[in-house]
Amino acid sequence: MKKTLSIIALSIIGFGLVSCKKEENKTTENSAIAGVDSTNAPSGDSAVAPVTPAAAGGEVAAPVKSNQPTTTIALSESNFDFGNIKKGSKVNHVYEVTNTGTNPLIISEVKPGCGCTAPEFTKDPIMPGKKGKITLSFDSSNFDGAVNKYADVFANVENAPVKLTFNANIQP
């Protein structure tokens, strides 16, 4: 009997760790930049505001120390709203990253907070003044209603990880 209860308890814990749960009514603040050099921010319609990587709330992953010299980045946006999407839709969004520093920007990892989100990113060093991309693809199959998701971007910037967020309203 004890063995059965232990197996059930471990199964529930394991499922909880790997499942992708719906986050309800969780407000998300924009987190825009790590190590911003606002004097070199990109021009145009890009809104850039300095915010700590943890500003979007939730868990913060431990920074990964890099042997690379640090630089600064600016994001075209740190949060994206997909609006209403049909359940089962697979949608993606491209976040543009600009290296505003003096050293090459190296994105070492983009780690989503959920298995429902898949990242793709520029793997080559992004030279000063140049742009790279981070694409987050979201599978809405297991969700209903409002969802808020994130991905942590690990790079050679002082305040890594930088948090990218998105939200959507899943319609039946």
C-alpha positions as CSV (number, residue, x, y, z in Angstrom):
1,M,0.0,0.0,0.0
2,K,2.8,2.4,0.9
3,K,4.7,1.5,-2.3
4,T,1.6,2.2,-4.4
5,L,1.0,5.6,-2.7
6,S,4.7,6.5,-3.2
7,I,4.5,5.7,-6.9
8,I,1.3,7.7,-7.3
9,A,2.8,10.7,-5.5
10,L,6.0,10.6,-7.6
11,S,3.9,10.3,-10.8
12,I,1.9,13.4,-9.8
13,I,5.0,15.3,-9.0
14,G,6.7,14.2,-12.2
15,F,3.7,15.1,-14.3
16,G,3.5,18.5,-12.7
17,L,7.1,19.2,-13.6
18,V,6.8,18.4,-17.3
19,S,3.3,19.5,-18.0
20,C,2.6,22.8,-19.7
21,K,0.0,24.5,-17.5
22,K,-2.3,27.4,-18.3
23,E,-1.4,30.6,-16.5
24,E,-4.6,32.5,-15.7
25,N,-5.0,36.2,-15.1
26,K,-1.3,36.7,-14.6
27,T,-0.4,40.2,-15.7
28,T,2.9,40.6,-17.4
29,E,5.0,43.7,-17.4
30,N,7.2,44.5,-20.4
31,S,10.9,43.7,-19.9
32,A,12.8,45.4,-22.6
33,I,16.5,45.6,-22.2
34,A,19.5,44.1,-20.4
35,G,22.5,46.4,-20.2
36,V,20.9,49.2,-22.3
37,D,23.0,51.9,-23.9
38,S,20.1,54.2,-24.7
39,T,22.4,56.6,-26.6
40,N,22.8,53.9,-29.3
41,A,19.2,52.6,-29.3
42,P,17.8,51.8,-32.7
43,S,15.8,54.6,-34.3
44,G,12.2,54.2,-35.6
45,D,9.1,53.0,-34.0
46,S,10.9,50.7,-31.6
47,A,9.9,51.3,-28.0
48,V,12.8,50.6,-25.6
49,A,12.7,51.0,-21.9
50,P,15.2,49.7,-19.3
51,V,13.7,47.0,-17.1
52,T,15.3,44.2,-15.1
53,P,15.1,40.7,-16.6
54,A,12.8,39.6,-13.8
55,A,10.3,42.4,-14.3
56,A,7.9,40.1,-16.1
57,G,7.4,38.1,-12.9
58,G,7.7,34.4,-12.4
59,E,10.9,32.5,-12.1
60,V,14.3,33.8,-12.9
61,A,16.8,31.3,-14.2
62,A,20.3,31.6,-12.8
63,P,22.6,33.6,-15.1
64,V,25.1,31.5,-17.1
65,K,28.6,32.9,-16.8
66,S,30.3,33.4,-20.1
67,N,33.9,33.9,-20.9
68,Q,32.8,36.4,-23.6
69,P,33.1,40.1,-22.9
70,T,29.7,41.7,-22.2
71,T,27.8,44.0,-24.5
72,T,24.4,45.7,-24.5
73,I,21.3,44.9,-26.5
74,A,18.0,46.6,-27.5
75,L,14.8,44.7,-28.3
76,S,12.3,45.8,-30.9
77,E,9.8,44.7,-28.2
78,S,9.9,42.4,-25.2
79,N,6.2,41.5,-25.2
80,F,3.9,40.5,-28.0
81,D,0.1,40.0,-28.1
82,F,-1.2,37.4,-30.5
83,G,-4.7,38.5,-29.7
84,N,-7.5,35.9,-30.3
85,I,-6.3,32.7,-31.9
86,K,-8.1,29.4,-32.6
87,K,-7.4,26.5,-30.3
88,G,-4.9,24.2,-32.0
89,S,-3.3,27.0,-34.0
90,K,0.5,27.2,-34.1
91,V,1.7,30.8,-34.2
92,N,5.1,32.4,-34.1
93,H,6.6,35.9,-33.6
94,V,10.0,37.3,-34.4
95,Y,11.7,39.5,-31.8
96,E,14.4,41.7,-33.3
97,V,17.6,42.1,-31.2
98,T,20.1,44.9,-31.9
99,N,23.6,44.8,-30.5
100,T,24.0,48.4,-29.1
101,G,27.4,47.6,-27.4
102,T,31.0,47.4,-28.6
103,N,31.5,43.7,-28.3
104,P,29.9,40.9,-30.4
105,L,26.6,39.7,-29.0
106,I,26.4,36.0,-28.5
107,I,23.1,34.4,-27.7
108,S,24.0,31.1,-26.1
109,E,20.5,29.8,-25.3
110,V,16.8,30.7,-25.4
111,K,14.9,28.7,-22.8
112,P,11.1,28.8,-22.9
113,G,9.1,28.5,-19.7
114,C,6.9,25.8,-21.3
115,G,7.1,22.9,-23.7
116,C,4.4,24.5,-25.8
117,T,6.9,27.2,-26.9
118,A,9.8,26.4,-29.3
119,P,12.6,28.9,-29.8
120,E,14.8,29.7,-32.8
121,F,17.5,32.3,-32.7
122,T,20.6,33.8,-34.4
123,K,23.4,31.5,-33.5
124,D,26.3,33.5,-35.1
125,P,27.8,36.4,-33.1
126,I,25.9,39.6,-33.8
127,M,28.4,42.4,-34.4
128,P,28.0,45.8,-32.8
129,G,25.3,47.8,-34.6
130,K,23.9,44.7,-36.3
131,K,20.6,42.9,-35.7
132,G,19.7,39.3,-35.0
133,K,16.4,37.5,-34.5
134,I,14.7,35.4,-31.9
135,T,11.5,33.5,-33.0
136,L,9.1,32.0,-30.5
137,S,6.6,29.5,-31.9
138,F,3.6,28.7,-29.7
139,D,1.3,25.6,-30.0
140,S,-2.1,26.5,-28.5
141,S,-3.5,22.9,-28.6
142,N,-3.6,22.4,-24.9
143,F,-5.0,25.8,-23.8
144,D,-8.2,27.7,-23.4
145,G,-8.7,31.4,-22.7
146,A,-6.0,33.8,-21.7
147,V,-2.4,32.6,-21.6
148,N,0.8,34.4,-20.8
149,K,4.1,32.7,-21.7
150,Y,7.8,33.6,-21.6
151,A,11.3,32.6,-22.7
152,D,14.6,33.5,-21.1
153,V,17.4,34.7,-23.4
154,F,20.9,33.9,-22.2
155,A,23.5,36.1,-23.8
156,N,26.7,37.9,-22.9
157,V,24.9,40.9,-21.4
158,E,25.2,42.1,-17.8
159,N,21.6,41.3,-16.7
160,A,21.1,38.0,-18.4
161,P,18.7,36.3,-18.8
162,V,16.5,38.8,-20.7
163,K,12.8,37.8,-20.6
164,L,10.7,37.7,-23.7
165,T,6.9,37.3,-23.2
166,F,3.8,36.9,-25.2
167,N,0.1,36.4,-24.5
168,A,-2.9,35.1,-26.5
169,N,-6.6,34.5,-26.0
170,I,-7.3,31.0,-27.1
171,Q,-10.8,30.6,-28.7
172,P,-12.6,27.2,-29.1
